[in-house]
Amino acid sequence: MTTPVHPAAQIGHVHLKVANLDRAIAFYSGVLGFEVQVRIGDDAAFLGAGGYHHHIGLNTWSSKGATPPPPGHTGLFHTAFLYPNRAELADAVQRVINAGCPLEGASDHGVSEAVYLTDPDGNGVELYRDRPQADWPRNPDDSPAMYTRRLDLAALLAEAS
Protein backbone atom coordinates (compact mmCIF):
# COMPACT_ATOMS: atom_id res chain seq x y z
CA MET A 1 0.00 0.00 0.00
CA THR A 2 1.25 3.48 -0.88
CA THR A 3 1.67 5.96 1.96
CA PRO A 4 -0.57 8.99 1.35
CA VAL A 5 0.90 12.44 0.97
CA HIS A 6 0.90 14.62 4.09
CA PRO A 7 -2.55 16.27 4.46
CA ALA A 8 -0.98 19.76 4.51
CA ALA A 9 0.64 19.29 1.09
CA GLN A 10 -0.78 21.51 -1.65
CA ILE A 11 0.00 22.85 -5.08
CA GLY A 12 1.96 26.03 -4.53
CA HIS A 13 2.08 27.58 -7.99
CA VAL A 14 1.65 26.96 -11.70
CA HIS A 15 4.25 27.89 -14.30
CA LEU A 16 2.92 28.41 -17.83
CA LYS A 17 4.63 28.62 -21.20
CA VAL A 18 3.17 31.62 -23.03
CA ALA A 19 3.63 33.08 -26.50
CA ASN A 20 3.59 36.75 -25.49
CA LEU A 21 4.63 37.80 -22.00
CA ASP A 22 2.99 41.25 -22.05
CA ARG A 23 -0.32 39.74 -23.21
CA ALA A 24 -0.18 37.08 -20.50
CA ILE A 25 0.63 39.67 -17.81
CA ALA A 26 -2.26 41.81 -19.05
CA PHE A 27 -4.60 38.86 -18.43
CA TYR A 28 -3.26 37.48 -15.15
CA SER A 29 -2.53 40.90 -13.65
CA GLY A 30 -4.82 43.30 -15.50
CA VAL A 31 -7.89 41.05 -15.53
CA LEU A 32 -7.48 38.59 -12.64
CA GLY A 33 -5.59 41.04 -10.42
CA PHE A 34 -2.46 39.08 -9.51
CA GLU A 35 0.49 41.41 -8.87
CA VAL A 36 3.77 41.18 -10.77
CA GLN A 37 6.37 40.32 -8.14
CA VAL A 38 9.37 39.83 -10.45
CA ARG A 39 9.83 40.38 -14.17
CA ILE A 40 12.83 39.13 -16.10
CA GLY A 41 12.88 41.19 -19.30
CA ASP A 42 10.63 39.80 -22.02
CA ASP A 43 11.36 36.23 -20.93
CA ALA A 44 9.52 35.59 -17.66
CA ALA A 45 7.37 37.06 -14.91
CA PHE A 46 6.22 35.84 -11.53
CA LEU A 47 2.86 37.01 -10.18
CA GLY A 48 1.32 36.56 -6.76
CA ALA A 49 -1.44 37.62 -4.40
CA GLY A 50 -0.95 39.16 -0.99
CA GLY A 51 2.79 39.74 -1.51
CA TYR A 52 3.53 36.01 -2.03
CA HIS A 53 6.59 35.48 -4.28
CA HIS A 54 4.48 33.79 -6.94
CA HIS A 55 1.35 31.82 -7.56
CA ILE A 56 1.80 32.06 -11.33
CA GLY A 57 4.99 31.85 -13.34
CA LEU A 58 4.88 32.92 -16.99
CA ASN A 59 7.70 32.34 -19.44
CA THR A 60 8.53 32.50 -23.15
CA TRP A 61 11.76 30.46 -22.86
CA SER A 62 10.62 27.87 -25.39
CA SER A 63 7.30 29.30 -26.50
CA LYS A 64 7.75 32.91 -27.71
CA GLY A 65 5.32 33.41 -30.63
CA ALA A 66 4.08 29.80 -30.37
CA THR A 67 0.54 28.62 -30.92
CA PRO A 68 -1.55 26.68 -28.38
CA PRO A 69 -1.51 22.88 -28.65
CA PRO A 70 -4.25 21.59 -30.96
CA PRO A 71 -7.38 19.98 -29.51
CA GLY A 72 -7.03 16.29 -28.75
CA HIS A 73 -3.48 16.51 -27.39
CA THR A 74 -2.24 16.05 -23.87
CA GLY A 75 -1.35 19.00 -21.68
CA LEU A 76 -2.84 21.28 -19.09
CA PHE A 77 -6.64 21.06 -18.83
CA HIS A 78 -6.95 24.11 -16.60
CA THR A 79 -5.41 26.02 -13.75
CA ALA A 80 -7.82 26.50 -10.85
CA PHE A 81 -7.77 29.63 -8.71
CA LEU A 82 -9.41 29.17 -5.30
CA TYR A 83 -11.19 32.20 -3.82
CA PRO A 84 -11.87 32.39 -0.06
CA ASN A 85 -15.63 32.95 -0.34
CA ARG A 86 -18.54 33.45 -2.72
CA ALA A 87 -18.31 37.27 -2.73
CA GLU A 88 -14.62 37.18 -3.76
CA LEU A 89 -15.42 34.65 -6.51
CA ALA A 90 -18.23 36.92 -7.71
CA ASP A 91 -15.83 39.89 -7.81
CA ALA A 92 -13.32 37.87 -9.85
CA VAL A 93 -15.97 36.76 -12.34
CA GLN A 94 -17.25 40.32 -12.66
CA ARG A 95 -13.68 41.50 -13.46
CA VAL A 96 -13.46 38.88 -16.23
CA ILE A 97 -16.81 39.93 -17.69
CA ASN A 98 -15.89 43.63 -17.46
CA ALA A 99 -12.66 42.88 -19.38
CA GLY A 100 -14.69 41.30 -22.19
CA CYS A 101 -13.29 37.79 -21.67
CA PRO A 102 -15.87 35.19 -22.67
CA LEU A 103 -16.95 32.65 -20.09
CA GLU A 104 -17.02 29.04 -21.26
CA GLY A 105 -19.02 27.54 -18.43
CA ALA A 106 -20.32 27.88 -14.90
CA SER A 107 -20.92 24.81 -12.74
CA ASP A 108 -22.15 23.88 -9.30
CA HIS A 109 -20.21 20.77 -8.23
CA GLY A 110 -21.88 20.38 -4.85
CA VAL A 111 -18.57 20.78 -3.05
CA SER A 112 -17.68 23.92 -5.00
CA GLU A 113 -18.88 26.54 -7.46
CA ALA A 114 -16.76 27.16 -10.55
CA VAL A 115 -16.58 29.42 -13.59
CA TYR A 116 -14.47 28.47 -16.61
CA LEU A 117 -12.69 30.49 -19.28
CA THR A 118 -9.53 30.43 -21.39
CA ASP A 119 -6.46 32.66 -21.12
CA PRO A 120 -4.96 34.38 -24.21
CA ASP A 121 -2.66 31.38 -24.82
CA GLY A 122 -5.49 28.84 -24.85
CA ASN A 123 -4.88 27.57 -21.31
CA GLY A 124 -8.02 26.66 -19.39
CA VAL A 125 -8.74 28.73 -16.28
CA GLU A 126 -11.12 27.82 -13.47
CA LEU A 127 -12.18 30.41 -10.89
CA TYR A 128 -13.83 28.67 -7.94
CA ARG A 129 -14.73 28.63 -4.29
CA ASP A 130 -15.17 25.62 -2.04
CA ARG A 131 -18.25 25.23 0.08
CA PRO A 132 -17.59 24.46 3.76
CA GLN A 133 -17.01 20.69 4.14
CA ALA A 134 -19.99 20.47 6.49
CA ASP A 135 -22.20 21.54 3.54
CA TRP A 136 -20.84 19.01 1.03
CA PRO A 137 -23.30 16.45 -0.31
CA ARG A 138 -22.29 12.97 0.83
CA ASN A 139 -22.58 9.42 -0.49
CA PRO A 140 -23.75 6.67 1.89
CA ASP A 141 -20.07 5.84 2.62
CA ASP A 142 -19.53 9.53 3.61
CA SER A 143 -17.35 10.30 0.57
CA PRO A 144 -18.11 13.59 -1.24
CA ALA A 145 -20.99 13.23 -3.72
CA MET A 146 -19.71 15.58 -6.42
CA TYR A 147 -21.86 16.42 -9.41
CA THR A 148 -22.02 18.97 -12.21
CA ARG A 149 -25.07 21.18 -12.41
CA ARG A 150 -25.67 24.61 -13.93
CA LEU A 151 -24.44 27.42 -11.70
CA ASP A 152 -26.85 30.33 -11.34
CA LEU A 153 -24.41 32.94 -12.61
CA ALA A 154 -26.80 35.84 -12.04
CA ALA A 155 -27.18 34.89 -8.37
CA LEU A 156 -23.40 34.62 -8.02
CA LEU A 157 -22.79 38.00 -9.65
CA ALA A 158 -25.40 39.60 -7.36
CA GLU A 159 -22.89 38.98 -4.53
CA ALA A 160 -20.11 41.02 -6.21
CA SER A 161 -19.19 44.15 -4.27
C-alpha positions as CSV (number, residue, x, y, z in Angstrom):
1,M,0.0,0.0,0.0
2,T,1.3,3.5,-0.9
3,T,1.7,6.0,2.0
4,P,-0.6,9.0,1.4
5,V,0.9,12.4,1.0
6,H,0.9,14.6,4.1
7,P,-2.5,16.3,4.5
8,A,-1.0,19.8,4.5
9,A,0.6,19.3,1.1
10,Q,-0.8,21.5,-1.7
11,I,0.0,22.8,-5.1
12,G,2.0,26.0,-4.5
13,H,2.1,27.6,-8.0
14,V,1.7,27.0,-11.7
15,H,4.3,27.9,-14.3
16,L,2.9,28.4,-17.8
17,K,4.6,28.6,-21.2
18,V,3.2,31.6,-23.0
19,A,3.6,33.1,-26.5
20,N,3.6,36.7,-25.5
21,L,4.6,37.8,-22.0
22,D,3.0,41.3,-22.0
23,R,-0.3,39.7,-23.2
24,A,-0.2,37.1,-20.5
25,I,0.6,39.7,-17.8
26,A,-2.3,41.8,-19.1
27,F,-4.6,38.9,-18.4
28,Y,-3.3,37.5,-15.2
29,S,-2.5,40.9,-13.7
30,G,-4.8,43.3,-15.5
31,V,-7.9,41.1,-15.5
32,L,-7.5,38.6,-12.6
33,G,-5.6,41.0,-10.4
34,F,-2.5,39.1,-9.5
35,E,0.5,41.4,-8.9
36,V,3.8,41.2,-10.8
37,Q,6.4,40.3,-8.1
38,V,9.4,39.8,-10.4
39,R,9.8,40.4,-14.2
40,I,12.8,39.1,-16.1
41,G,12.9,41.2,-19.3
42,D,10.6,39.8,-22.0
43,D,11.4,36.2,-20.9
44,A,9.5,35.6,-17.7
45,A,7.4,37.1,-14.9
46,F,6.2,35.8,-11.5
47,L,2.9,37.0,-10.2
48,G,1.3,36.6,-6.8
49,A,-1.4,37.6,-4.4
50,G,-0.9,39.2,-1.0
51,G,2.8,39.7,-1.5
52,Y,3.5,36.0,-2.0
53,H,6.6,35.5,-4.3
54,H,4.5,33.8,-6.9
55,H,1.4,31.8,-7.6
56,I,1.8,32.1,-11.3
57,G,5.0,31.9,-13.3
58,L,4.9,32.9,-17.0
59,N,7.7,32.3,-19.4
60,T,8.5,32.5,-23.1
61,W,11.8,30.5,-22.9
62,S,10.6,27.9,-25.4
63,S,7.3,29.3,-26.5
64,K,7.8,32.9,-27.7
65,G,5.3,33.4,-30.6
66,A,4.1,29.8,-30.4
67,T,0.5,28.6,-30.9
68,P,-1.6,26.7,-28.4
69,P,-1.5,22.9,-28.7
70,P,-4.2,21.6,-31.0
71,P,-7.4,20.0,-29.5
72,G,-7.0,16.3,-28.7
73,H,-3.5,16.5,-27.4
74,T,-2.2,16.1,-23.9
75,G,-1.4,19.0,-21.7
76,L,-2.8,21.3,-19.1
77,F,-6.6,21.1,-18.8
78,H,-7.0,24.1,-16.6
79,T,-5.4,26.0,-13.7
80,A,-7.8,26.5,-10.9
81,F,-7.8,29.6,-8.7
82,L,-9.4,29.2,-5.3
83,Y,-11.2,32.2,-3.8
84,P,-11.9,32.4,-0.1
85,N,-15.6,33.0,-0.3
86,R,-18.5,33.5,-2.7
87,A,-18.3,37.3,-2.7
88,E,-14.6,37.2,-3.8
89,L,-15.4,34.6,-6.5
90,A,-18.2,36.9,-7.7
91,D,-15.8,39.9,-7.8
92,A,-13.3,37.9,-9.8
93,V,-16.0,36.8,-12.3
94,Q,-17.2,40.3,-12.7
95,R,-13.7,41.5,-13.5
96,V,-13.5,38.9,-16.2
97,I,-16.8,39.9,-17.7
98,N,-15.9,43.6,-17.5
99,A,-12.7,42.9,-19.4
100,G,-14.7,41.3,-22.2
101,C,-13.3,37.8,-21.7
102,P,-15.9,35.2,-22.7
103,L,-17.0,32.6,-20.1
104,E,-17.0,29.0,-21.3
105,G,-19.0,27.5,-18.4
106,A,-20.3,27.9,-14.9
107,S,-20.9,24.8,-12.7
108,D,-22.1,23.9,-9.3
109,H,-20.2,20.8,-8.2
110,G,-21.9,20.4,-4.8
111,V,-18.6,20.8,-3.1
112,S,-17.7,23.9,-5.0
113,E,-18.9,26.5,-7.5
114,A,-16.8,27.2,-10.6
115,V,-16.6,29.4,-13.6
116,Y,-14.5,28.5,-16.6
117,L,-12.7,30.5,-19.3
118,T,-9.5,30.4,-21.4
119,D,-6.5,32.7,-21.1
120,P,-5.0,34.4,-24.2
121,D,-2.7,31.4,-24.8
122,G,-5.5,28.8,-24.8
123,N,-4.9,27.6,-21.3
124,G,-8.0,26.7,-19.4
125,V,-8.7,28.7,-16.3
126,E,-11.1,27.8,-13.5
127,L,-12.2,30.4,-10.9
128,Y,-13.8,28.7,-7.9
129,R,-14.7,28.6,-4.3
130,D,-15.2,25.6,-2.0
131,R,-18.2,25.2,0.1
132,P,-17.6,24.5,3.8
133,Q,-17.0,20.7,4.1
134,A,-20.0,20.5,6.5
135,D,-22.2,21.5,3.5
136,W,-20.8,19.0,1.0
137,P,-23.3,16.5,-0.3
138,R,-22.3,13.0,0.8
139,N,-22.6,9.4,-0.5
140,P,-23.7,6.7,1.9
141,D,-20.1,5.8,2.6
142,D,-19.5,9.5,3.6
143,S,-17.3,10.3,0.6
144,P,-18.1,13.6,-1.2
145,A,-21.0,13.2,-3.7
146,M,-19.7,15.6,-6.4
147,Y,-21.9,16.4,-9.4
148,T,-22.0,19.0,-12.2
149,R,-25.1,21.2,-12.4
150,R,-25.7,24.6,-13.9
151,L,-24.4,27.4,-11.7
152,D,-26.8,30.3,-11.3
153,L,-24.4,32.9,-12.6
154,A,-26.8,35.8,-12.0
155,A,-27.2,34.9,-8.4
156,L,-23.4,34.6,-8.0
157,L,-22.8,38.0,-9.6
158,A,-25.4,39.6,-7.4
159,E,-22.9,39.0,-4.5
160,A,-20.1,41.0,-6.2
161,S,-19.2,44.2,-4.3
